[in-house]
C-alpha cells in the first residue's frame, strides 16, 4: 500500500502517547473512560505545538457488533481527515493486555491473559486476532463512506493505514499485517511478539510449508512442539521476512514487558 501522505503521528513519542490513550482514563469511582478525539487533539498540540488535521474521528470496538461471542478484544481506529491538506489517514490501535475488564462496572478477570497463553505461546486459539481483523475491515468501510460523503466529488488521496500496538496489541497488529491487512507501516511497542506456533495456527500456507520442508506429517499445531524451536524460529523468520518489512519495533526498557522483546 503506497501513499504520499506523511504520517500525522510522525514521532515515536507521539505514537507512544496516543497508543497509551487506548488504555483509557480513570475517573471518580474508577469508571473506564475510553480514548476520545479531544484526548488525541490535546496530546498532538502538546507534542507539536500546532493543530492536528481538521477532523478526528474515533471508531471503537465496542460499537462493532459481529454476532460472535466476546473474545475480550478491544481496540480503536483513529481517522484523521483534512481535504485542504490532502490528509486521509487511519491508525489502528488494538489494546494491550489488561488485568481486569471493567467496562460495564465491576472488575472481572481479563481474558487477555488466557489469550496470551493459549493464543500467542501455544497457537491454540485465535479469536481475538480474528475479531481485530473483522473490526479493522468494518472501520475501513465506515471511513470510505465518510470520505465519499465529505469529499463531494473532490479528489482526495486514498486512505493511508498505519497500525500501532503495545503488549498484546503489538501482537495483534503484527499478526494482522502478516496476514494481509494492508498497513503502510506497523509500529509495535514492547510487543508480545508473534510465535511460530501462533503463526502456524492461523496461516495454513505456512503450516503446509513447514510440512514440506521438515518432511513431517503435522495434523495440528501441537505436533510442532516436538520440533527444534530454534530451527522453527529461523524458518519462520525466513518465510515472513519480506511480509514483515514494514514492521518497526519501539522498545522502552522501563516498560514491564521489556523482557518479552527478547523472544521476538
C-alpha positions in Angstrom: 0.0 0.0 0.0 1.6 3.3 -1.1 0.7 6.8 -0.2 2.4 10.1 -0.5 1.0 11.4 2.8 3.3 12.0 5.7 2.3 10.3 8.9 0.3 12.6 11.2 1.7 10.9 14.2 5.2 11.4 13.0 7.4 10.8 16.1 7.9 7.9 18.4 6.7 9.9 21.4 3.5 10.9 19.6 2.8 7.3 18.6 3.6 6.1 22.1 1.4 8.7 23.9 -1.6 8.1 21.6 -1.2 4.3 21.9 -1.2 4.7 25.7 -4.5 6.6 25.5 -6.1 3.3 24.3 -5.9 2.0 27.9 -8.3 4.7 28.9 -8.5 7.1 31.8 -9.9 6.6 35.3 -12.5 8.9 36.8 -14.3 9.1 40.1 -15.4 5.7 41.1 -12.8 4.1 38.8 -15.1 4.1 35.8 -13.3 3.4 32.5 -13.2 6.4 30.1 -12.1 5.4 26.6 -9.9 7.4 24.2 -11.5 10.5 22.7 -10.8 12.9 19.8 -10.3 15.6 22.5 -7.5 13.5 24.1 -5.8 13.0 20.8 -6.0 16.7 19.9 -4.6 17.6 23.3 -1.6 15.2 23.0 -0.9 16.4 19.4 -0.8 20.0 20.4 1.4 19.3 23.4 3.9 17.5 21.3 3.9 19.6 18.2 2.7 23.0 19.2 0.3 23.0 16.3 -3.2 22.0 15.5 -3.9 18.5 14.2 -5.9 17.8 11.0 -9.3 19.3 11.0 -11.4 16.2 11.6 -10.6 13.4 14.0 -13.0 10.5 14.2 -12.6 7.7 16.7 -14.0 4.3 16.0 -14.3 1.9 18.9 -14.6 -1.9 19.0 -17.5 -1.5 21.5 -19.5 -0.1 18.6 -18.7 -3.0 16.3 -21.2 -5.9 16.5 -20.1 -9.1 14.7 -22.5 -11.5 16.3 -19.8 -13.6 17.9 -19.0 -14.4 21.5 -16.9 -11.7 23.1 -13.3 -12.7 22.8 -12.0 -9.9 25.0 -10.6 -8.0 22.1 -10.7 -4.2 22.5 -9.3 -1.6 20.1 -9.7 1.8 18.4 -9.2 3.2 14.9 -8.4 6.9 14.7 -9.2 8.6 11.4 -7.6 12.0 10.5 -9.2 13.8 7.6 -8.4 17.2 6.2 -9.2 17.7 2.5 -7.4 21.0 2.3 -4.2 19.4 3.4 -4.7 16.2 1.5 -4.9 14.1 4.6 -6.9 10.8 4.8 -5.2 8.6 7.3 -6.1 6.0 9.9 -4.4 4.5 12.9 -5.5 1.0 14.0 -4.7 0.5 17.7 -5.6 -2.9 19.3 -5.5 -2.6 23.1 -2.8 -4.4 25.1 -3.2 -6.8 28.0 -5.5 -5.6 30.8 -5.5 -7.0 34.3 -9.3 -6.7 34.5 -12.3 -6.0 32.3 -14.4 -3.2 34.0 -16.2 -1.6 31.1 -19.6 -2.5 32.4 -18.8 -1.6 36.0 -17.2 -4.1 38.3 -13.9 -5.9 37.8 -13.7 -9.2 36.0 -10.5 -11.2 35.2 -9.3 -10.2 31.8 -9.5 -12.9 29.0 -6.3 -11.2 27.7 -4.1 -13.4 29.9 -5.8 -16.6 28.7 -5.2 -15.4 25.1 -1.5 -14.6 25.9 -1.0 -18.2 26.9 -3.2 -20.1 24.5 -3.1 -17.8 21.5 0.4 -16.5 21.4 2.5 -19.1 23.1 0.7 -22.3 22.0 -1.3 -21.2 19.0 -4.4 -23.0 20.1 -6.8 -20.1 19.9 -7.1 -17.1 17.6 -10.5 -15.4 18.4 -9.1 -12.1 19.5 -6.9 -11.9 16.3 -9.9 -12.7 14.1 -12.0 -10.0 15.9 -9.2 -7.5 15.4 -9.2 -8.2 11.6 -13.0 -8.0 11.4 -13.1 -4.7 13.3 -10.5 -3.1 11.1 -12.3 -4.2 8.0 -15.6 -2.8 9.3 -13.9 0.6 10.1 -12.4 0.8 6.6 -15.9 0.6 5.2 -17.1 3.3 7.6 -14.2 5.6 6.7 -14.7 5.1 3.0 -18.4 6.0 3.4 -17.5 9.1 5.4 -14.8 10.3 3.0 -17.1 9.8 0.0 -19.7 12.0 1.6 -17.3 14.7 2.8 -15.3 15.0 -0.3 -18.3 15.7 -2.5 -16.6 14.6 -5.6 -13.3 16.3 -4.9 -10.0 14.4 -5.5 -9.0 13.0 -2.1 -5.9 10.8 -1.6 -6.5 7.1 -0.9 -6.6 6.0 2.7 -3.2 5.7 4.3 -3.3 3.0 7.0 -0.9 2.7 10.0 -1.0 0.1 12.7 0.2 0.6 16.3 0.1 -1.5 19.4 1.6 -2.2 22.8 1.9 -5.5 24.5 -0.8 -7.8 23.3 -1.9 -5.0 21.0 1.5 -5.1 19.4 1.0 -8.8 18.8 -2.4 -8.3 17.2 -1.2 -5.5 14.8 1.8 -7.6 13.6 -0.4 -10.6 13.1 -2.9 -8.6 11.1 -0.1 -7.2 8.9 1.5 -10.6 8.3 -1.9 -12.0 7.4 -2.5 -9.4 4.6 -4.1 -6.3 6.2 -2.6 -3.5 4.1 -0.9 -1.2 6.5 1.7 1.2 5.2 3.6 0.9 8.4 3.3 -1.0 11.7 4.7 0.1 15.0 4.9 -2.5 17.7 5.8 -1.1 21.2 7.2 -3.6 23.7 5.1 -6.1 22.0 4.3 -9.7 22.8 5.8 -10.9 19.6 4.1 -13.5 17.3 5.4 -17.0 17.8 5.9 -19.8 15.3 3.0 -21.8 16.9 0.7 -18.8 16.7 1.5 -18.2 13.0 1.2 -21.9 12.2 -2.2 -22.0 13.9 -3.5 -19.1 11.8 -1.7 -19.4 8.5 -2.5 -22.7 6.7 0.0 -21.9 3.9 2.8 -21.5 6.4 1.8 -24.8 8.1 1.8 -26.6 4.8 5.3 -25.2 4.0 6.6 -26.5 7.4 5.2 -29.9 6.4 7.1 -29.8 3.1 10.4 -28.5 4.4 10.6 -30.6 7.6 9.1 -33.7 5.8 6.8 -34.4 8.7 3.1 -35.3 9.0 1.6 -32.5 11.1 -2.1 -32.7 11.8 -2.3 -30.0 14.5 -0.2 -27.2 15.9 0.7 -29.3 19.0 2.7 -31.6 16.7 5.2 -28.7 16.2 6.2 -28.8 19.8 8.4 -31.8 19.1 10.5 -30.0 16.5 13.6 -28.0 17.4 12.3 -24.5 18.3 15.4 -22.7 17.1 15.1 -24.3 13.6 11.4 -23.4 13.6 12.2 -19.8 14.5 14.8 -19.5 11.8 12.5 -20.9 9.3 9.7 -18.5 10.3 12.0 -15.5 10.1 12.9 -16.5 6.6 9.3 -17.2 5.5 7.9 -13.9 6.8 11.0 -11.7 6.1 9.5 -9.9 3.1 6.0 -9.8 4.6 7.2 -8.1 7.7 9.4 -5.5 6.0 7.4 -2.5 7.3 7.2 -3.6 10.9 9.0 -1.2 13.2 9.8 -2.0 16.9 9.8 0.7 19.6 11.3 -0.6 22.8 11.3 1.1 26.2 13.5 -0.6 28.9 11.3 1.0 31.6 8.2 -0.9 30.4 7.3 -4.0 32.5 7.0 -6.0 29.2 10.6 -5.2 28.1 11.9 -8.8 28.6 9.3 -10.0 26.0 11.3 -8.4 23.2 14.0 -11.0 23.8 11.7 -13.8 22.5 10.7 -11.9 19.3 
